[in-house]
Amino acid sequence: MSNGDIFAGEVIGTAVLILFGAGVCAAVTLHHSRAKTSGWIVISFGWAWPCWPGRTPPPRCPAGTSTPL
């Protein structure tokens, strides 16, 4: 895996995290949104859901860690 692949993966992962996290926060705080009264649990799941694939260890990693180094 090259440095470019690692960098692209980090950029895409960060973009997905920000997209879902900011999107759920906006949905909960905007006045005319259907998720207006959802509360903190929806925000927690909105931030945790994109973090889950990054913390799941890949099958080819022998130590069971999520970092490739």
Protein Blocks (a to p, Z undefined) as FASTA:
>chain_A
ZZklmmmmmmmmmmmmmmmmmmmmmmmmpmkbcklmnojmlmmmmmmmmmmmmmpccfkl
mnopabfZZ
